[in-house]
């Protein structure tokens, strides 16, 4: 029978992707391991491999199709002896339409199909586990929906955003319970529609550039982070004079190849990555990730670094940065930056991490505050180093200072703990020899 080619889940949180292009044509013979197509996610372009042999009988989803849901059929492979020209997608089981569950009836009435058994959990409380994406859980909680009554169409029956939104369109059951007295509240602000925004501007005075999947994901995650993570901010000024002198000495002593090219060239940002990683190890209670059930305390410091790429940004992660030399960190970052701009990073290279660095100093920004990148509990925003007049030993002096602002998740890192973390970072930046031992 025909073999369906499904849209793969290229990361744990992926729900849809864009089919960039097919590398095989209808009628081509394929072998296990052949590259069939390229899939573009919000962060990278990945390849789809064939897992069976046969003939690519039908391309169901053409090149350039956007927002293809995970597990949708994108093509069909005909097996040995099958007519490639007439092969059709193999039938796939369809998810049951979303249903709602009415109030419990007397014991003689059977529960509605899809309803959770008695004692089942509702939106995360005790009982059988319900597999749902965080966004689906939040919408269901806000709208008062029972997740156990919603049929999931995501991978392995997972309830995802579209399932919850479909359930909202169904008639809501009426209950005999008397309505509670209304509580006066301020109406929630309603975002202006696209058409309403366009009407504010003269026709022909602007060009429209549709959002790609990366920009949509960045927008969604930043809104989620700013609304669900209680941020607070701590700022310090760091004296860079000792670090700049050490950097110059290290780069001058770098071994060179026959063409005179140095084996490495350490940047100030490499020192910053190393200093943050060591600070997280020295303040282990701040090297954490918040979950609703427990605090995850990390044994190493995996530091993400924000990299600007066309259309957005991505945060590749230097794993165990606390154990790596400055030259290793420098070379890893050069490789990450090059592959990030080509959208060739693998999901495991930009997911997770203990904390992140966002450095706008090279663009002349003096100071700023960054938004935390979930599931991390902190992010360090770094400004430009500039010469300022300070008081040293009771007399005016000129020093090169850099402003750094730590954004922290108050659920995981309290004020005093955050101060200890950024204090450890400042100590390492101003005494950089400590990073070499």
C-alpha positions as CSV (number, residue, x, y, z in Angstrom):
1,X,0.0,0.0,0.0
2,X,1.2,3.6,-0.5
3,X,3.4,5.0,2.2
4,X,2.6,8.5,3.5
5,X,5.3,11.1,3.9
6,X,4.3,13.2,7.0
7,X,5.4,16.7,8.0
8,X,7.9,15.9,10.7
9,X,8.1,17.5,14.2
10,X,11.7,18.9,14.1
11,X,11.6,20.2,17.7
12,X,9.5,19.3,20.8
13,X,7.5,22.6,20.4
14,X,7.0,22.6,16.6
15,X,3.4,22.6,15.6
16,X,3.7,23.7,11.9
17,X,6.4,24.5,9.4
18,X,6.9,25.7,5.8
19,X,7.7,23.3,3.0
20,X,10.5,25.2,1.4
21,X,11.1,22.9,-1.6
22,X,11.1,19.4,-2.9
23,X,14.5,17.8,-3.9
24,X,12.8,14.9,-5.6
25,X,10.2,15.0,-8.4
26,X,7.1,12.9,-8.9
27,X,8.2,9.6,-10.5
28,X,11.7,9.7,-9.0
29,X,13.0,6.5,-7.4
30,X,13.9,7.0,-3.7
31,X,15.9,4.9,-1.3
32,X,16.0,4.9,2.5
33,X,18.1,7.9,3.6
34,X,17.6,10.0,0.5
35,X,16.8,13.7,1.1
36,X,13.3,14.3,-0.1
37,X,12.5,18.0,0.9
38,X,13.6,21.0,2.9
39,X,11.4,22.2,5.8
40,X,11.7,25.7,7.1
41,X,10.9,26.2,10.8
42,X,10.9,29.5,12.7
43,X,14.6,29.1,13.3
44,X,16.3,26.8,10.8
45,X,15.9,24.9,7.5
46,X,16.0,21.1,8.0
47,X,16.0,18.2,5.6
48,X,13.4,15.4,5.4
49,X,14.8,11.9,4.7
50,X,13.1,8.9,3.2
51,X,12.6,6.0,5.5
52,X,11.3,3.6,2.9
53,X,12.1,2.6,-0.7
54,X,9.9,3.1,-3.7
55,X,8.8,5.8,-6.1
56,X,7.7,9.3,-5.2
57,X,4.2,8.8,-6.5
58,X,2.6,12.1,-5.5
59,X,3.5,15.5,-4.0
60,X,0.6,16.5,-1.9
61,X,2.0,19.8,-0.5
62,X,3.8,21.8,-3.2
63,X,7.0,23.9,-2.8
64,X,6.6,27.1,-0.9
65,X,3.5,26.1,1.2
66,X,3.4,27.8,4.6
67,X,2.1,26.7,7.9
68,X,1.8,22.9,7.2
69,X,0.7,21.2,10.4
70,X,2.9,18.5,12.0
71,X,1.8,15.0,10.8
72,X,-0.1,16.3,7.8
73,X,0.6,14.2,4.6
74,X,3.0,16.1,2.3
75,X,3.7,13.3,-0.2
76,X,3.2,9.6,-1.1
77,X,5.7,6.9,-1.9
78,X,4.4,3.9,-4.0
79,X,5.9,0.6,-3.0
80,X,7.1,-2.3,-5.2
81,X,4.6,-3.4,-7.8
82,X,2.2,-0.4,-7.1
83,X,1.1,1.9,-9.9
84,X,2.9,5.2,-9.1
85,X,0.6,7.2,-11.3
86,X,-2.6,6.2,-9.5
87,X,-1.3,6.0,-5.9
88,X,-3.3,8.1,-3.4
89,X,-2.5,9.0,0.2
90,X,-3.0,6.2,2.6
91,X,-6.0,6.7,4.8
92,X,-5.0,8.2,8.2
93,X,-7.1,8.1,11.3
94,X,-8.8,11.4,11.8
95,X,-9.0,13.0,15.2
96,X,-12.5,13.2,16.7
97,X,-14.0,16.7,16.5
98,X,-13.6,18.7,19.7
99,X,-16.4,18.1,22.2
100,X,-17.6,19.8,25.3
101,X,-18.7,18.0,28.4
102,X,-21.9,19.0,30.3
103,X,-22.3,19.0,34.0
104,X,-22.2,15.6,35.7
105,X,-25.5,13.7,35.4
106,X,-26.9,11.1,37.8
107,X,-24.9,7.8,38.0
108,X,-27.3,6.1,35.5
109,X,-26.3,8.4,32.7
110,X,-23.1,7.4,30.8
111,X,-20.5,10.1,30.5
112,X,-20.1,11.9,27.1
113,X,-17.6,10.5,24.7
114,X,-14.1,12.0,25.2
115,X,-14.9,13.1,28.7
116,X,-12.3,12.3,31.4
117,X,-13.1,9.6,33.9
118,X,-14.3,10.5,37.4
119,X,-11.5,12.0,39.4
120,X,-9.6,13.0,36.2
121,X,-7.6,16.2,36.2
122,X,-8.7,19.5,34.8
123,X,-6.1,21.8,33.4
124,X,-3.2,20.3,35.4
125,X,-4.7,19.2,38.7
126,X,-4.4,15.8,40.2
127,X,-5.5,12.9,38.0
128,X,-4.5,11.3,34.6
129,X,-2.0,13.4,32.7
130,X,-3.4,15.4,29.7
131,X,-0.8,16.1,27.0
132,X,-1.2,19.6,25.8
133,X,1.0,22.5,24.6
134,X,1.6,25.3,27.1
135,X,-0.3,27.8,24.8
136,X,-3.3,25.4,24.6
137,X,-3.3,25.1,28.4
138,X,-3.2,28.8,28.9
139,X,-6.0,29.5,26.5
140,X,-8.1,26.6,28.0
141,X,-7.5,28.0,31.5
142,X,-8.4,31.6,30.5
143,X,-11.6,30.4,28.7
144,X,-12.6,27.9,31.4
145,X,-12.4,24.8,29.1
146,X,-11.8,21.3,30.3
147,X,-8.8,20.0,28.4
148,X,-9.8,16.4,29.0
149,X,-12.8,17.0,26.8
150,X,-10.8,18.2,23.8
151,X,-9.5,15.7,21.2
152,X,-5.9,16.5,20.3
153,X,-4.7,16.6,16.7
154,X,-1.1,17.2,17.5
155,X,1.7,14.6,17.7
156,X,0.5,11.5,19.7
157,X,-2.9,13.1,20.4
158,X,-1.4,16.2,22.0
159,X,-3.9,19.1,22.4
160,X,-2.6,22.1,20.6
161,X,-3.7,25.7,20.0
162,X,-6.0,25.0,17.1
163,X,-7.9,22.3,19.0
164,X,-8.7,24.7,21.9
165,X,-9.7,27.4,19.4
166,X,-12.0,24.9,17.6
167,X,-13.6,24.0,20.9
168,X,-14.3,27.6,21.6
169,X,-16.5,27.7,18.5
170,X,-18.7,24.9,19.8
171,X,-21.9,25.7,21.9
172,X,-21.0,26.0,25.5
173,X,-23.1,23.8,27.9
174,X,-25.5,25.4,30.2
175,X,-25.3,24.6,33.9
176,X,-27.9,24.8,36.6
177,X,-25.6,26.7,38.9
178,X,-26.7,30.2,39.6
179,X,-24.4,32.8,38.1
180,X,-22.0,34.5,40.6
181,X,-22.5,38.1,41.2
182,X,-20.5,40.0,38.6
183,X,-17.2,41.6,39.8
184,X,-16.5,45.1,38.4
185,X,-13.4,44.9,36.2
186,X,-11.8,47.0,33.6
187,X,-12.4,45.7,30.1
188,X,-9.4,44.0,28.6
189,X,-7.8,46.1,25.8
190,X,-8.6,44.7,22.4
191,X,-5.9,44.9,19.8
192,X,-6.8,47.0,16.8
193,X,-7.5,44.9,13.7
194,X,-5.2,45.0,10.7
195,X,-7.7,46.9,8.6
196,X,-8.2,49.5,11.4
197,X,-4.5,50.1,11.6
198,X,-4.2,50.4,7.8
199,X,-6.9,53.1,7.8
200,X,-4.6,55.3,10.0
201,X,-2.3,55.7,7.0
202,X,-2.7,57.2,3.6
203,X,-3.2,54.5,0.9
204,X,0.0,54.1,-1.1
205,X,2.1,55.6,1.6
206,X,3.5,52.2,2.7
207,X,4.6,48.8,1.5
208,X,3.5,45.5,3.2
209,X,6.0,42.8,4.0
210,X,4.2,39.6,5.2
211,X,5.5,38.1,8.4
212,X,7.6,34.9,8.0
213,X,7.4,32.1,10.5
214,X,10.5,33.4,12.4
215,X,9.0,36.8,13.0
216,X,5.7,35.3,14.0
217,X,7.4,33.0,16.5
218,X,9.6,35.8,17.9
219,X,6.5,38.0,18.4
220,X,4.5,35.2,20.1
221,X,7.4,34.2,22.5
222,X,8.2,37.8,23.5
223,X,4.5,38.5,24.3
224,X,4.4,35.2,26.3
225,X,7.6,36.0,28.1
226,X,6.7,39.6,29.0
227,X,3.2,38.6,30.2
228,X,4.0,35.4,32.1
229,X,7.5,36.0,33.5
230,X,7.8,38.6,36.4
231,X,10.9,40.5,35.3
232,X,13.1,42.6,37.5
233,X,16.3,44.3,36.6
234,X,19.8,44.9,38.1
235,X,22.5,47.1,36.6
236,X,26.2,47.6,37.2
237,X,29.1,49.4,35.6
238,X,32.2,47.2,34.9
239,X,35.7,48.6,34.5
240,X,37.1,47.0,31.3
241,X,40.7,48.3,31.4
242,X,42.3,45.1,32.8
243,X,40.2,43.0,30.4
244,X,41.1,45.0,27.3
245,X,44.8,44.7,28.2
246,X,44.6,41.0,28.8
247,X,42.6,40.5,25.5
248,X,45.3,42.4,23.6
249,X,48.0,40.2,25.1
250,X,46.2,36.9,24.4
251,X,45.5,37.8,20.8
252,X,49.1,38.9,20.2
253,X,50.4,35.5,21.4
254,X,47.9,33.4,19.3
255,X,49.7,30.9,17.1
256,X,49.6,31.6,13.4
257,X,49.4,29.4,10.3
258,X,51.7,29.6,7.2
259,X,49.6,32.4,5.8
260,X,49.8,34.4,9.1
261,X,46.2,33.8,10.1
262,X,45.8,33.5,13.9
263,X,44.3,30.4,15.4
264,X,41.9,32.5,17.3
265,X,40.9,36.1,18.0
266,X,39.3,36.7,21.3
267,X,36.5,39.3,21.5
268,X,35.2,41.2,24.5
269,X,32.0,39.2,24.0
270,X,33.9,35.9,24.5
271,X,35.1,37.2,27.9
272,X,31.5,38.2,28.7
273,X,30.1,34.7,27.9
274,X,32.9,33.0,30.0
275,X,32.3,35.5,32.9
276,X,28.6,34.9,33.0
277,X,29.1,31.1,32.8
278,X,31.6,31.1,35.7
279,X,29.3,33.5,37.7
280,X,26.4,31.0,37.3
281,X,28.7,28.2,38.7
282,X,29.8,30.4,41.6
283,X,26.2,31.3,42.4
284,X,24.6,27.9,41.8
285,X,21.2,28.9,43.2
286,X,20.9,31.3,40.2
287,X,21.8,28.7,37.7
288,X,18.3,27.4,37.5
289,X,15.1,26.9,35.5
290,X,11.6,27.4,36.9
291,X,8.9,24.8,36.4
292,X,5.5,24.7,38.1
293,X,6.5,21.5,40.0
294,X,10.1,22.1,40.8
295,X,13.3,24.2,40.4
296,X,15.8,22.7,37.9
297,X,19.3,23.3,39.2
298,X,21.9,22.9,36.5
299,X,25.3,21.3,36.9
300,X,26.9,23.3,34.1
301,X,26.3,26.7,32.7
302,X,24.9,26.6,29.1
303,X,25.0,30.2,27.9
304,X,22.9,31.4,24.9
305,X,24.1,34.3,22.8
306,X,21.7,36.4,20.8
307,X,22.7,36.5,17.1
308,X,21.1,38.9,14.7
309,X,20.1,37.3,11.4
310,X,18.0,38.6,8.4
311,X,14.4,38.8,9.6
312,X,15.0,38.3,13.3
313,X,17.4,36.8,15.8
314,X,18.4,33.4,17.1
315,X,20.2,32.3,20.3
316,X,22.7,29.5,19.8
317,X,23.8,28.0,23.1
318,X,27.5,27.4,24.2
319,X,27.1,24.2,26.2
320,X,29.1,23.9,29.5
321,X,30.7,27.3,28.8
322,X,32.1,27.3,32.3
323,X,34.5,24.4,31.3
324,X,35.6,25.8,28.0
325,X,38.6,28.0,27.2
326,X,38.2,31.5,25.7
327,X,39.6,30.3,22.3
328,X,37.1,27.4,22.2
329,X,34.2,29.8,23.0
330,X,35.4,32.2,20.3
331,X,35.7,29.6,17.6
332,X,32.3,28.1,18.5
333,X,30.6,31.5,18.3
334,X,32.1,32.2,14.9
335,X,30.8,28.8,13.6
336,X,27.3,29.4,15.2
337,X,27.1,32.9,13.8
338,X,27.9,31.8,10.2
339,X,25.5,28.8,10.3
340,X,22.8,30.9,12.0
341,X,22.8,33.4,9.1
342,X,22.4,30.5,6.7
343,X,19.6,29.1,8.9
344,X,21.5,25.8,9.3
345,X,21.5,25.5,13.1
346,X,20.0,22.3,14.5
347,X,17.2,22.6,17.1
348,X,19.5,21.2,19.9
349,X,22.0,24.0,19.2
350,X,19.6,26.8,20.1
351,X,17.2,25.3,22.6
352,X,17.5,25.2,26.4
353,X,20.3,27.0,28.2
354,X,20.8,28.4,31.7
355,X,21.0,32.1,30.8
356,X,21.8,34.3,27.8
357,X,23.9,37.3,26.7
358,X,22.5,40.0,24.5
359,X,25.2,42.4,23.5
360,X,24.4,45.6,21.6
361,X,27.6,47.4,22.6
362,X,29.1,47.1,19.2
363,X,26.2,49.1,17.9
364,X,26.9,52.0,20.3
365,X,24.1,51.3,22.8
366,X,25.1,52.4,26.2
367,X,22.5,50.3,28.2
368,X,19.3,48.5,27.8
369,X,17.1,45.8,29.4
370,X,16.4,42.5,27.6
371,X,13.4,40.2,27.8
372,X,14.1,36.7,29.2
373,X,14.2,33.9,26.7
374,X,12.0,31.0,28.2
375,X,12.7,28.6,29.8
376,X,15.8,30.5,31.0
377,X,15.6,32.4,34.3
378,X,17.9,35.3,33.3
379,X,19.5,37.3,30.5
380,X,22.3,39.8,30.6
381,X,22.1,42.9,28.4
382,X,25.5,44.4,27.6
383,X,26.2,48.0,26.5
384,X,29.2,49.6,24.9
385,X,32.5,50.2,26.7
386,X,33.2,53.9,26.8
387,X,35.7,56.1,28.6
388,X,34.2,57.9,31.5
389,X,35.6,60.1,34.3
390,X,35.4,58.3,37.7
391,X,36.8,58.8,41.2
392,X,39.7,56.4,41.9
393,X,41.6,56.6,45.2
394,X,40.0,59.9,45.9
395,X,41.0,61.6,42.7
396,X,39.4,61.9,39.2
397,X,40.5,59.3,36.7
398,X,39.5,58.1,33.3
399,X,38.4,54.4,32.9
400,X,36.7,52.3,30.3
401,X,33.3,51.3,31.7
402,X,30.7,49.0,30.4
403,X,27.1,49.0,31.6
404,X,25.4,45.5,32.1
405,X,21.8,44.9,33.1
406,X,20.6,41.5,34.4
407,X,17.0,40.7,33.8
408,X,15.8,37.9,36.1
409,X,12.7,35.8,36.6
410,X,11.5,36.7,40.1
411,X,9.9,33.3,40.6
412,X,13.3,31.7,40.4
413,X,15.8,34.4,41.4
414,X,15.1,36.8,44.2
415,X,16.6,40.3,44.4
416,X,19.5,39.4,46.7
417,X,20.4,36.3,44.7
418,X,20.3,38.3,41.5
419,X,22.6,40.9,43.0
420,X,25.0,38.1,44.0
421,X,25.0,36.8,40.5
422,X,25.7,40.1,38.7
423,X,28.2,40.9,41.5
424,X,30.1,37.7,40.6
425,X,30.0,38.7,36.9
426,X,31.4,42.2,37.6
427,X,34.2,40.7,39.8
428,X,35.3,38.4,36.9
429,X,35.1,41.1,34.3
430,X,37.3,43.5,36.3
431,X,39.7,40.7,37.4
432,X,39.8,38.7,34.1
433,X,42.9,36.6,35.0
434,X,40.5,34.6,37.1
435,X,38.9,33.3,33.9
436,X,42.1,31.7,32.8
437,X,42.7,29.4,35.8
